[in-house]
Amino acid sequence: MSAIYIAGIAVCSVIAQWLAWAFKVPAILFLLLIGLALGPFSGTLDPDALLGDLLFPVVSLSVAVILFEGSLTLHFKELKGIGKVVRNLCSIGMLATFAVIATTAILVLELNWQVAAVLGAVLVVTGPTVIAPMLNAMRPDKDIDRILRWEGIVIDPIGALFAVLVFEAVSLVGNEGIFSHTLWALISTLGVGISIGVISGFLTSLLIRKEWLPFELHKFAILALVLFSFTISNHLSHESGLLAVTIFGIWLANQDDLEIDSVLEFKEDLSMILISSLFILLAARLKLEDLMLLDTDVFIFLAVVLFVARPLSIFVSTFNTDLPIKSRILLSWIAPRGIVAAAVGSVFALSMTKSEITDADKMVPLIFTVIIITVVLQSLTATPFTRLLGVRQPKPNTLLIIGANHVARAIAKGLKDQNVDVYLSDPAWENCKMARMDGLPCYYGNPQSEHAERYLPLTSLKSVLALSPNRHHNALGVQYFSHLLGEQFVYSLKSSTNHAKANKDSATFLSRQILFGDEGNYAKLSSMMAKGGKVSVTRISDEFDWEQYKEVNCEAIPLFVLTEQNKDEEPLLIRPFTSEMKKLPEEGDKIIALQPPKLTVLKDPNVSKEGQIGAKLSNQQIT
């Protein structure tokens, strides 16, 4: 019977993630609803009965993996460049939030001070998995988007570490030698956690660099080391395991010569599975009688969390900075809590309940109440509030190119020279390195990954061009971004003229393989560039219209039409040439095309003077 419940949780997790994808909202909403429906409302699922004594280890180990995955994104060199505001938010702002929430829990909710302190520490954590979908919908200006994304990334491991230290401090308070005992416990926790984390990170780096582990064992070995580090650290010093895995992840993330991209991708997938299943289990553990323990004072507590704690954190974090007042107001409103708060809080609540600490049973219902209110309320109001304040980006204007190969780089350079914002993406490091050497921004990895949600400028994307020679990469990108942006803004290049329909190809992918017309395909473009072909630009005029352009440039492959507009928000309209293109280039438009290495038509005496002029214009190559 247990197998049926476990399989059911997996199915429900997939359904919740699919609903979140379909409605473009944080998955935590549907995971929460499903957990509540299965647990307190219907009584169908009882996690304590299902897992028994394994519940606490399962939750603890899952949190360890989630925190490790989050810490893998914490690079010191990027932390230095994220700005004063984000650094303040993850330090003095975090402490201000903790102080306000903990004090309110004591004064308003009359909680035991130990529970109130841990509750305040847990609720300082937001989370990128909740914020990213919200930002994609609200499209705030770049400064706000950058601050909120980086806050979610950085405060995830830092906030969890802070919560561990607070929990350690309050749980070891005794009747004698309170200060010295607590201080020693903190030193012990820090010493053991940091030591185990550094040793694990060093050992893993050594195993990978020396190639003592085959590549196919990297993911499994690192997962095993994460779980072992967590348990051995906890064994040596109570609750130091979360610190150990956080330090472990940070160590690996900051080894520049270490190839862990596949490990990070694996951990992202594993974290999604764990987050989905864990949130359903934790929500199902809530009991109606526990929820009834929360009286009307909880509304005052929520008001303080929303309208006092967050605004105060923003005020102290942005003090003496150049951030506009409207941006500060929006930042004061957006702070949804996510899975890390729920998971870490549940681990602490289980431990405190076993220690028979008063009011420990109220902590999880309070955490979930804050999660529900912040996610639902802020998801519904974020976009209108952003529009009302006038800090919403007018229109997305960036072209994302999937692939950073020589064809994609040449096209991107041609677009950039015409003041078109471009961003490339490629899972091959050599391609990314070449793109960055050419001055082109490039994301190293798969653009449809969870990691890409944190680093790609998704809120400013207007269109996506799949230019990879890898058909599989193009198909995944088209499928993902067609849902995110709409099919009409996603295009793919055919790999060759004789490409066959694969049975696994989706209808969406097949219908979007229209880029650069019937003659355009990757093999042809690549061959032409290998022979010396260049990307060039030609302006259409009365003297040299579209028909003359085609006559003179019969061997060229037209790529884009650029139209200058009298609009401040979108002064340049770019349209790729496609097999379905209806509106032809007009006077004043610019044609970006791939020209063959020699324009033999110039030798033809039958070409008119205007045509020769147009050919000379078209030969003004820009890359």
N, C-alpha and C positions, 0 to 999 in steps of 0.2 A: 504493500500500500504506500510506503514511503516513496518508492520509485515513481509512482504516479504523481505525487505531490511535487517532487523535484522536477520531473518533466513538465508538469503544468506551470511551475514558476518560470522555467526557461521559455515556454511558449508565450506566457503572459509578458515576459520581458521583451520579446521580439515584437509583440503587438504594440506595447507601449512605445518602443523606439520607432516603429513604423508610423504610429499616429503622430508622434512628435515631428517626424520627417514630413508627413503629409500636411500638417497644419502649421509647420514652421514655428514651433514653440519649444521651450525647454522640455526635454523628455521627462524631467523630474515631476512634472504635473501629472502625467498619465501613470507613471510608476507609483506615485503617491495615491492616486485614486484607486488603482487596481489593488494596492496593498491594503487600503482601508476597506475596500469592498470585500476582499477575501478574508480579512481579519476581524476587526471589531464589529462590522456591520452584518456580516453573514455567518461568521464563526466557522467558515470552511477551512481556513488555514490557521494552525497553531504552531508557530515556529519552535516554541519551547518543547512541545510534545514531539515534533518532527525530528529535531536534531538533538534534543536532550542535553547532555553534558558537552556535546560538540558545538553548541551554539556559540559560546564565548570564544573558543579557539577559531572557529570559522570566521566570525565577525572580525576578530583581532587580526588574523592573517590577511583577510581581504583588505582591511584598512591599511595594513603595511604595504601591500602591493600597490594600492591606489596612491599612497603618499610617495612611494618610490618612483612611480611613473610621473607624478607631478614634479618631483625634484629633478628628474632627468632634463627638464626644460629650463632649469635655473642656471644660466651661464653668467659668470662674474663679469665678463667683458660687456655683455648686454645690460647687466644690472647697472653698470657705471653710466650708461648712456640713456637711461630711461627717465631722467629728470628728477628734479628736487621734489616735485609733488608726490610721485609714486614712492620715493624713498621715505618721505614723511608719513604717507598713508600706512606704510608697513612698519612704522616705528612709533612715533609719537601719536599718530592718528589711531593706531591699533590700541595703544595704551589708554587713550582717551575713551575709546569705545568700550573697552573692558571695564574701566572705572565706572562709567555711567550705567552700564547694564548690570554689573554686579551690585552697585549701590541701590539701584531701583529694585532689584530682586529681593534685597534685604528689607528695604523700607516699605515697599508697596506690597510685594507678595509674601513678605515675612518668612522667607526661606532661611534654612540653616545657612550660616555664612560660608561654610565649606562648599555646599551645593551651589550657592549664589556665585562664588568666586569661579568655580569650574564652568558654570553656565555662561558667565560673562566672557571667559577665555575662549570657550568653544564658539560663541556667536560673533567673534571678530572675523571669522573666516567667511569669505564669499565663495568664489569658484568660477573658473573659466568655462566649465561645461554648462553653467546656467547663464552666464553673461553673454557668451558668444552668440547664441541664437537671438537674444534680445537686441544686441548691437546691430546685427545684420538686418533686423526689421526697422529699428529706429534711425539708423544712419546718421549719427551725430557727427559734428565736425572732427577733423583728424586729431586734434589735441585731446578731446574728450574720449574718443574711441581708443586712442593709444593709452591714456591713463587708466581707463577701466579694464582694458584687456590685460595690461601689465600688472595692475593691482591684483586681479584674479589669479594670475600665474604666480606672482611672488608671494602673496599672502597665504596661498594654499599650504606650502610646506612650513613657512615661517610661523603662521598662525597656529598650525597644528603642533609645531614644536613648542610654542608659547603655552598652548593648552596643556601639553604634557608636563611642562615644568610647574605650572600652577597646580595641576592635579597632584603631582608628586609632593609639592609643598604642603597642600592642605590635608592630604591623606596620611601624612606621617607626623601630624601634630600630636604630641603626647602631653601628659600632665607634668612631666619633669624634663627640664632642659629643652623646652620647646624650640627656642631659637637655634641652639647649637645642633640639636637633632635634625631640624629641618634643613639647616645650612649644610650639614654633612650629607644628608640625603640628596640635596640638589647637586653638590659636588660629585657625589658618587654617580648620580644619574648622568650628569654631563660627561664625567670622565669615562664611564663605561660605554655610553652611547656613542660619543665621538670616537673613542678608540676602536670599537667594533666596526663602526662605519668606515673609518679610514683604512683599517686593516682589510676589510672586505673589498673596498674600492681599489686598493693597491694590488691585492691578490688577483682580482678580476682583470685589471689593466695588464698585469704581468702575463696572465694566461693567454690573453688575446694577442698581445704584442709578440710574445715568443711563439705564438701559434701552437701552444701545447694543447689547445682544444680545437677540434675541427669546426669549421664555420657552422655546420648544421647543429652543433651542440651549444652554440653561444646563448640562444634564447632560453633553452631549458636549464643550462648551467647557471645562468644569472638569476633566473627565477628561484632555483633551488638555494642559491647563496642568499638571496633576499629573505626567504623564509627561515633559513638557518640562522642568519645574522639576527633577525628579529627575535627568534626564540632563545638563542644563547645569550643575547643581551638582556632580555627580560629575566632570564634565569640568574644572571650575575647581579643585576640591579633592577628592582621592581619598576616596570613601566618605562624602561629606557630603550625598548625595542623600536618604538616609532622614531626616536631621535637617531638611532643607528641606521635605519633604512633611508632616512632623509639625507644624512651625511653621505651614505653610500651612493645614492643617486646623484648628489651634487658633485662628488668626486669624479664619477664617470662623465658627467656632463661637461666638465671643465678640462678634460684631457683632449687637446686639440688633434692629436695624431691618432685618436682611437675611433675606429669605425663601429658605431653603435646604432646606426640608423635603422637597421633591421630589428634590433632589440627594442628600440623605442616604438616602432610600428607594432611589434608583437605585444608590447606592454599596453599600448593604446587599445588594441582589440580585447586583451584580457581585462583591462580596467572597465571597458564598456560592459562586458559580461558580469563582472563582479559588482559594479555599481548598480546595474539593473536588478540583478537578483537580490543584492543586499538591501536595496531600498524597499523592495516589495516585502522582504522578510521583516525589516525593521518597522515598516508601517503596519504590517499585520500583527506585530507584537503589541501595538497599542490596544488598550482595553477601554471600553466605554466608561467603566468606573474610574479609570485613570483620567480620562478626559473630563469627567464630571468633577474631579478634584479641583479643576481650574475654575475659580469664581469670576465675578465681574471685574475684579482687580486686574485680570490678565489684559483687559483692553487698555488700561492705563499703562501697563508695562509695554504693550505693543506700540502705543503712541510715543512713549519715550524712546523706544528702539528706532522708530521711523523718523520722528521729528526732533529729537534731541541728540541722541548718540551719533547718528550719521552726520547731521549738519555740524556738530561740534568737531568731529573728526576732520571734516573737510575744511573747516575754518582754521584749525591749528596747522593743518597740512599745507594749506595754500597761502598762509599768512606771509606777507612780504614777497609775493610772487606776481608775475605779470598776467596771470590767468584772469580772463574777463569774468565779471560778476555773473553773467548768464550761465557761463560754463560751470561756475561754482554751485549755482542753484541746482542745475541738472545733476551734477555729481552728488549733491546732498540727498538726492532722491533715489538714485540707483545703487542699491547694495543688496541684491538677492542672496539668500543663503542657499547652500547646496548640499551635495551628498557628503562632503567631508565633515561638515558640521554635524549632520545626522549620524554618520558612522562613528566619528571620534567621540561624540557625546554619548552614543549608545554604549560604547566600550567602557567609558568612565562610569556611566550610570550602573551598568552591570556590576562593576567592581565595587562601587560605593554601596550598592544594595547588599552585596555579600558581606560588606563590612558593617552593615546595619546603621548606616549614617542616616539621620533624620532627613526627610523630604527628598531622598534620592529618587524615589519613584515618581516625582513630579518633573524631573529634569527632561526626560525624553518627550513627554507630551508638550512641554513648553518649547523645546527645540523645534518639534514638528509644527507647532502652531506658528512660530516665527517664519519657518520655511514656507508654509502654505500662504501666509499673508503677504510676505515680501515677494514671492515669485508671482502669485496671481495678480496682486495689486499693481506691481511695477511692470509686469508684462503687458497688462491692459492699458496702462497710462503712459508708458515710456514714449511711444511714438507721438501721440497728441501733445504731450508736454514738450517734447523736443521741437515740434513744429511751432508751438505757441511761443517758445522762447526765441525762436529764430536761429537755432544752432544746428539745424538739420542740413546736411549736405544737399545742395540744389538738385543735382542729377549725377548719377555715377558716370564717369568718363574714362575709366581705365580699361584697356584691353589686356586680358590675361591670355598669354600664349602657352599652351601645353607643349613643352619641348623646348630645349635650348641648343639644339643641334645647329649645324652651320646654316641650314636653310632658315630656321626660325630666327637665328641671330641676325642674319642679313635683312630679313623682313622687318624685324624689330628695330634695327638701326635706321632703316628707311623711314619708318613711322615716327621714331623719336626725332629725326631731323626735321620732320614736319610738325613738331610740337604736339605729337599725340602721346598721351601717357600709356606706357606699356609696362607689363610685368611678366617675366618668364617663370616657368616652373619645370624642373626636370629632376628625376631620381638619380641621374648619373652625375657624380661630382665633377668630372672633367668638363662636361658641358656647362655646368653652373659656373665653374671657375673661368672658362673662356668668356661667358656672357658678362660676368662681373669685370673682367679685364677690359671689355669693350664699353664699360660704363652703363651696362644694362642691369637693372634690379632683377634678381633671380632667386626664387625659393627652391631650396634643395630638398626634394622629397616629392611625395604624391599630393597634388593639390586638393584631393577630396578627403584627405585624412583629417582626423581630429586635431593633430598638431598644426596643420595648415590653417585651421580656423583661428588660431592664435596669432599667426604671423603673416598670413596673406591679407592684403587690403580688400577684404570681401565687400565691405560697405561701399567701396568706390568702384566696383566692377560694373562695367556696362555690357561687355561682350566677351566671349571666350572663343579662341581659335585653337583647335587641336591640330598641331603641326608635327606631332611625333611620328617617326617612322614605325613605331610600335603600335600596331592596330589595337592591341589590348588596352594600352594607356589611353589612346584616343577614345575608345568606347566607354571606358570608365568615366573619363572626364566629361564626355557629352551627356551621359546618363545623369551624372551628379548635378552638373550645372544647368541642365535643361529644367530640372525641377527648381533649382535655386533662382535662376534668372528668367526662365521661359525659353522654350525651344527656339523661338525666332531670334534669339540673341546668341545662339551657340552654333558653331560651324566646325566641320571637320574636313581635313584634306584626305583624299583617297591615297592609299599607299602606292598604287600603280594602276596602269590602265587595265590590267588583266586580273585585278583583285576579285576574288570569288566571295560570294556571300557565305559567311560562316553560320552554321545553324545556331550558334550561341549569340549571334549579333541581335541586339534589340531593334525593334522597329524605329525607335527614336534615333539610334545611331545611324542606321541605314538611310533614314530620311534627311539627316543633316550632313551627309557626305557630299556636299555641293560646293565646297569652297574652291574658288578660282575657276569656276566653269567646268565644262565637260573635258577640256584639255588639261586642266590642272591636276597634277598628282605629285606626290613626294618624289618618286623616282625621276620624273621629268625635270622638276625644279632642281633636284640635287645634281643631275647630270649636266644641266645647263650651267650651274654655278661652278662645277668642277672644270668646265671648259673655259671659264673666264667670264661668264655672264654676271651682270651687275643689276642692282635695283636702282631705278631712275625715276624721275618725276617729269611730267609734261603738263602744261596748262592748256586747256581747251579754250579757243577763242573764235571770233568770227572768221578770221583768216585760216584757222586750222581747227576744223570741227571734228566730231567723233568719227565720222566716216573717213575723213582724210587720215586721221590718226591710225585707224585700223589698216588702211591701205599702206601707209608708210611703215608701220610697226607690225607687219603681218606675222613675224616670227616671235614677237614678244608675248609674254603672258601677263595680261592685266591683273593686278592684285586688288587695288582699292581705288575708290573715288572719294576725294576730299572736297567738301563744299564749305566755303566760308559763309557764316551766318551773322546777322546783326543781332546777336543775343549775348548778353553778358554771361549767362549761366552755361551756355553751350555754343561758343563762337565757332567751333569746327565740327562739322558732321562728317563722319567717316562711314562708308559703306563698302564691304568687301564684294568683289565680283563673285557671283554665284551662277549656277546653271538655272536658277529661278529668278534672276534679276530682271525687273520690269522697267524701272526708271533708268534711262540711259544717261550718260554724262552730258552736261550742258555747258554753255559758255560760262567761263569763270571757274569751272571745276578743275581740279588737278587729278591726273591719273598717275598712280604709283604702279609701276610694272617691272617685271623681270625681263631685261633686255638680253638678247644673245650677244656673244662676244664681238661679232662684226655685223654692222648694218649694211648688208650687201645692196639693199635697195637704193643707196646713195649713188651707186654706179649706174643705175638705170636711167637712161636719157629721157625716157617717157614720163618720169615723175615730174610733176609741176613744180614751179618755184616755191609755191606755198608748202608743198609736201616736203621739199628739201629743207625749207626753214623749220618745219615741224620735226623733221628727222634730226636736225641739229639740236633743236630744243630737247628732244627726247634723249639725245646722247649726253646731256648734262647730268652725268651720273652722280648720285649723292652718297653712295657707299662704295 
